[in-house]
Amino acid sequence: MLFHEIGLDYTVSAFASEGGNFGLFSSHELTKRLNAKIYEEAKRLGVKVDSGRRMRPHVARFHQYMDTMNGPAGFPGATGFAITGTRFENARVTRAVHICEFTADLIHHGKLRLDPSRNDRWNVTYHDSCNPSRAMGLLEEPRHILKNVCRNFHEMPENTIREQTFCCGSGAGLGTDENLEMRLRGGFPRANAVKYVRENTA
């Protein structure tokens, strides 16, 4: 819907539509092979900039580890975004941009028609998830998006956000059923932070 709204020429590949790399749970070799499919398909289709759509932890870093696993993109392409003129320097090697960077850039340049009043019934906060936030440094982009689509955005306590975020105990933790007690312990601080927001925005 987003790509259609901005008139972007896009393709969702049937060959490499899944950004989640389940080779992560098997071996380095399989992880590398599955990752290479993204490059292969981007090259075949003549992609300029690949926008990572999914937010699974092993996808969130895909434009970080692609160069390590399979080298530079190896095909010509823009690191700039034609619609806004923004140059994504972090996409110089892999030609990959996270969907949060992509969307925040569109909003910053006024390319999306947004009516935040439609979300007035919601009090909204944001949990900096481990991979996009701490591993990739995407701290302001998600907040920029939220502040432009709703008017009741509230931060959790300062010592629980951005670089100091707690593990929420879910995400990749969902794959550790055998360690349920540790997952729950990881989630308690985040639950308390959400409770803090509720109590202070009522």
C-alpha positions as a Markdown table, in Angstrom:
| # | Residue | x | y | z |
|---|---|---|---|---|
| 1 | Met | 0.0 | 0.0 | 0.0 |
| 2 | Leu | 2.8 | 2.4 | 0.9 |
| 3 | Phe | 4.7 | 1.8 | -2.4 |
| 4 | His | 1.5 | 2.1 | -4.4 |
| 5 | Glu | 0.6 | 5.4 | -2.6 |
| 6 | Ile | 3.9 | 7.0 | -3.6 |
| 7 | Gly | 3.8 | 5.7 | -7.1 |
| 8 | Leu | 7.0 | 3.6 | -6.7 |
| 9 | Asp | 8.0 | 1.0 | -9.3 |
| 10 | Tyr | 8.3 | -2.0 | -7.1 |
| 11 | Thr | 8.3 | -5.8 | -7.3 |
| 12 | Val | 7.7 | -8.4 | -4.6 |
| 13 | Ser | 9.7 | -11.4 | -5.7 |
| 14 | Ala | 8.3 | -14.9 | -5.6 |
| 15 | Phe | 11.9 | -16.3 | -5.5 |
| 16 | Ala | 13.2 | -14.1 | -2.7 |
| 17 | Ser | 10.0 | -12.8 | -1.0 |
| 18 | Glu | 11.0 | -14.1 | 2.5 |
| 19 | Gly | 13.6 | -11.9 | 4.2 |
| 20 | Gly | 13.7 | -14.0 | 7.3 |
| 21 | Asn | 16.8 | -16.2 | 7.1 |
| 22 | Phe | 16.0 | -19.5 | 8.8 |
| 23 | Gly | 19.4 | -20.8 | 7.9 |
| 24 | Leu | 20.3 | -18.9 | 11.1 |
| 25 | Phe | 19.0 | -21.9 | 13.0 |
| 26 | Ser | 20.9 | -24.4 | 10.9 |
| 27 | Ser | 24.4 | -23.4 | 9.8 |
| 28 | His | 26.5 | -20.4 | 8.6 |
| 29 | Glu | 26.7 | -22.0 | 5.1 |
| 30 | Leu | 22.9 | -22.2 | 4.7 |
| 31 | Thr | 22.4 | -18.7 | 6.1 |
| 32 | Lys | 24.9 | -17.4 | 3.5 |
| 33 | Arg | 23.2 | -19.3 | 0.7 |
| 34 | Leu | 19.7 | -18.1 | 1.6 |
| 35 | Asn | 21.0 | -14.5 | 1.9 |
| 36 | Ala | 22.6 | -14.7 | -1.5 |
| 37 | Lys | 19.1 | -15.2 | -3.0 |
| 38 | Ile | 18.3 | -11.6 | -2.2 |
| 39 | Tyr | 21.2 | -10.3 | -4.2 |
| 40 | Glu | 20.5 | -12.8 | -7.1 |
| 41 | Glu | 16.9 | -11.6 | -7.4 |
| 42 | Ala | 17.7 | -7.9 | -7.0 |
| 43 | Lys | 20.3 | -8.3 | -9.8 |
| 44 | Arg | 17.9 | -10.1 | -12.1 |
| 45 | Leu | 15.1 | -7.6 | -11.6 |
| 46 | Gly | 17.4 | -4.5 | -11.8 |
| 47 | Val | 16.5 | -3.3 | -8.3 |
| 48 | Lys | 17.9 | 0.1 | -7.4 |
| 49 | Val | 17.4 | 0.0 | -3.6 |
| 50 | Asp | 16.1 | -3.0 | -1.7 |
| 51 | Ser | 13.7 | -2.1 | 1.1 |
| 52 | Gly | 13.6 | -4.7 | 3.9 |
| 53 | Arg | 10.0 | -5.1 | 4.7 |
| 54 | Arg | 10.0 | -7.5 | 7.6 |
| 55 | Met | 11.1 | -6.9 | 11.1 |
| 56 | Arg | 12.1 | -10.3 | 12.4 |
| 57 | Pro | 15.4 | -10.1 | 14.3 |
| 58 | His | 17.3 | -12.0 | 11.6 |
| 59 | Val | 15.9 | -9.7 | 8.9 |
| 60 | Ala | 16.4 | -6.5 | 10.8 |
| 61 | Arg | 20.2 | -6.7 | 10.3 |
| 62 | Phe | 20.2 | -8.0 | 6.8 |
| 63 | His | 21.8 | -4.9 | 5.3 |
| 64 | Gln | 24.5 | -5.2 | 8.0 |
| 65 | Tyr | 25.5 | -8.8 | 7.4 |
| 66 | Met | 24.9 | -9.1 | 3.6 |
| 67 | Asp | 28.4 | -7.6 | 2.9 |
| 68 | Thr | 30.1 | -9.9 | 5.4 |
| 69 | Met | 28.4 | -13.0 | 4.0 |
| 70 | Asn | 28.2 | -12.3 | 0.2 |
| 71 | Gly | 30.3 | -9.2 | -0.4 |
| 72 | Pro | 29.1 | -5.9 | -2.0 |
| 73 | Ala | 25.9 | -6.0 | -4.0 |
| 74 | Gly | 27.9 | -6.5 | -7.3 |
| 75 | Phe | 25.3 | -4.8 | -9.5 |
| 76 | Pro | 24.8 | -1.1 | -10.3 |
| 77 | Gly | 22.2 | 0.7 | -8.4 |
| 78 | Ala | 21.3 | 4.0 | -6.7 |
| 79 | Thr | 22.0 | 4.7 | -3.1 |
| 80 | Gly | 19.8 | 7.7 | -3.5 |
| 81 | Phe | 16.0 | 7.7 | -3.3 |
| 82 | Ala | 14.6 | 9.3 | -6.5 |
| 83 | Ile | 11.3 | 10.4 | -4.8 |
| 84 | Thr | 13.0 | 12.5 | -2.1 |
| 85 | Gly | 16.6 | 12.9 | -3.3 |
| 86 | Thr | 17.9 | 11.4 | -0.1 |
| 87 | Arg | 21.2 | 9.5 | -0.3 |
| 88 | Phe | 21.3 | 6.5 | 2.1 |
| 89 | Glu | 25.0 | 6.2 | 2.8 |
| 90 | Asn | 24.5 | 3.0 | 4.7 |
| 91 | Ala | 23.1 | 1.5 | 1.5 |
| 92 | Arg | 26.2 | 2.2 | -0.5 |
| 93 | Val | 27.5 | -1.4 | -0.4 |
| 94 | Thr | 24.5 | -3.6 | -0.1 |
| 95 | Arg | 21.8 | -1.4 | -1.8 |
| 96 | Ala | 19.5 | -2.2 | 1.1 |
| 97 | Val | 17.4 | 0.3 | 3.2 |
| 98 | His | 15.3 | -0.6 | 6.2 |
| 99 | Ile | 11.6 | 0.1 | 5.8 |
| 100 | Cys | 11.7 | 2.5 | 8.8 |
| 101 | Glu | 14.4 | 4.6 | 7.2 |
| 102 | Phe | 12.4 | 4.6 | 3.9 |
| 103 | Thr | 9.1 | 5.6 | 5.5 |
| 104 | Ala | 10.6 | 8.3 | 7.8 |
| 105 | Asp | 12.3 | 9.8 | 4.8 |
| 106 | Leu | 9.0 | 10.0 | 2.9 |
| 107 | Ile | 7.3 | 11.7 | 5.9 |
| 108 | His | 10.2 | 14.1 | 6.4 |
| 109 | His | 9.8 | 15.3 | 2.8 |
| 110 | Gly | 6.0 | 15.5 | 2.9 |
| 111 | Lys | 5.4 | 12.7 | 0.4 |
| 112 | Leu | 2.7 | 11.0 | 2.4 |
| 113 | Arg | -0.8 | 12.3 | 3.2 |
| 114 | Leu | -1.3 | 11.7 | 6.9 |
| 115 | Asp | -4.1 | 12.6 | 9.3 |
| 116 | Pro | -2.9 | 11.9 | 12.8 |
| 117 | Ser | -6.3 | 12.9 | 14.3 |
| 118 | Arg | -7.7 | 9.6 | 13.1 |
| 119 | Asn | -5.6 | 7.9 | 15.8 |
| 120 | Asp | -6.7 | 10.3 | 18.7 |
| 121 | Arg | -8.3 | 7.4 | 20.6 |
| 122 | Trp | -4.9 | 5.8 | 21.1 |
| 123 | Asn | -2.2 | 6.5 | 23.6 |
| 124 | Val | 0.9 | 5.2 | 21.9 |
| 125 | Thr | 4.4 | 4.4 | 23.1 |
| 126 | Tyr | 7.4 | 2.6 | 21.4 |
| 127 | His | 9.6 | -0.2 | 22.5 |
| 128 | Asp | 13.0 | 0.0 | 20.9 |
| 129 | Ser | 13.5 | -3.6 | 19.8 |
| 130 | Cys | 16.9 | -5.0 | 20.3 |
| 131 | Asn | 18.0 | -5.5 | 16.7 |
| 132 | Pro | 16.8 | -2.4 | 14.8 |
| 133 | Ser | 17.5 | -0.1 | 17.7 |
| 134 | Arg | 20.6 | -1.2 | 19.5 |
| 135 | Ala | 22.2 | -3.1 | 16.6 |
| 136 | Met | 21.3 | -0.8 | 13.8 |
| 137 | Gly | 20.9 | 2.5 | 15.5 |
| 138 | Leu | 17.3 | 3.1 | 14.2 |
| 139 | Leu | 16.3 | 5.2 | 17.2 |
| 140 | Glu | 14.7 | 8.3 | 15.8 |
| 141 | Glu | 13.1 | 7.0 | 12.6 |
| 142 | Pro | 10.4 | 4.9 | 14.3 |
| 143 | Arg | 9.6 | 7.8 | 16.6 |
| 144 | His | 9.4 | 10.2 | 13.6 |
| 145 | Ile | 6.8 | 7.9 | 12.0 |
| 146 | Leu | 4.7 | 7.5 | 15.2 |
| 147 | Lys | 4.7 | 11.3 | 16.0 |
| 148 | Asn | 3.4 | 12.0 | 12.5 |
| 149 | Val | 0.6 | 9.4 | 12.5 |
| 150 | Cys | -0.7 | 10.0 | 16.0 |
| 151 | Arg | -1.0 | 12.9 | 18.4 |
| 152 | Asn | -0.8 | 11.0 | 21.7 |
| 153 | Phe | 2.7 | 9.6 | 21.7 |
| 154 | His | 4.4 | 9.1 | 25.1 |
| 155 | Glu | 7.9 | 7.9 | 25.8 |
| 156 | Met | 8.5 | 5.3 | 28.5 |
| 157 | Pro | 11.0 | 6.2 | 31.3 |
| 158 | Glu | 14.4 | 7.5 | 29.9 |
| 159 | Asn | 16.3 | 4.6 | 31.4 |
| 160 | Thr | 14.2 | 2.1 | 29.4 |
| 161 | Ile | 14.4 | 3.5 | 25.9 |
| 162 | Arg | 16.8 | 4.0 | 23.0 |
| 163 | Glu | 20.2 | 2.5 | 23.8 |
| 164 | Gln | 19.0 | 1.5 | 27.3 |
| 165 | Thr | 16.0 | -0.5 | 26.1 |
| 166 | Phe | 15.2 | -3.8 | 27.8 |
| 167 | Cys | 14.7 | -7.1 | 26.0 |
| 168 | Cys | 11.0 | -7.6 | 25.9 |
| 169 | Gly | 11.3 | -11.3 | 26.2 |
| 170 | Ser | 9.6 | -12.0 | 22.9 |
| 171 | Gly | 10.9 | -11.6 | 19.3 |
| 172 | Ala | 13.7 | -14.0 | 18.9 |
| 173 | Gly | 13.1 | -15.1 | 22.5 |
| 174 | Leu | 10.0 | -16.9 | 21.3 |
| 175 | Gly | 12.3 | -19.5 | 19.8 |
| 176 | Thr | 13.6 | -20.4 | 23.3 |
| 177 | Asp | 10.6 | -22.1 | 24.7 |
| 178 | Glu | 12.9 | -24.2 | 26.9 |
| 179 | Asn | 14.0 | -21.1 | 28.6 |
| 180 | Leu | 10.6 | -19.7 | 29.5 |
| 181 | Glu | 11.6 | -18.4 | 32.9 |
| 182 | Met | 14.4 | -16.3 | 31.5 |
| 183 | Arg | 12.1 | -14.9 | 28.8 |
| 184 | Leu | 9.5 | -13.9 | 31.4 |
| 185 | Arg | 12.2 | -12.2 | 33.6 |
| 186 | Gly | 13.3 | -10.3 | 30.5 |
| 187 | Gly | 9.8 | -9.1 | 29.8 |
| 188 | Phe | 8.9 | -7.9 | 33.4 |
| 189 | Pro | 10.9 | -4.6 | 33.2 |
| 190 | Arg | 9.3 | -3.7 | 29.9 |
| 191 | Ala | 5.8 | -4.5 | 31.3 |
| 192 | Asn | 6.5 | -2.2 | 34.2 |
| 193 | Ala | 7.6 | 0.6 | 31.7 |
| 194 | Val | 4.4 | 0.2 | 29.8 |
| 195 | Lys | 2.4 | 0.3 | 33.1 |
| 196 | Tyr | 4.3 | 3.6 | 33.9 |
| 197 | Val | 3.1 | 5.1 | 30.6 |
| 198 | Arg | -0.5 | 4.1 | 31.2 |
| 199 | Glu | -0.5 | 5.5 | 34.7 |
| 200 | Asn | 1.0 | 8.8 | 33.6 |
| 201 | Thr | -1.1 | 9.4 | 30.5 |
| 202 | Ala | -4.6 | 8.5 | 31.9 |
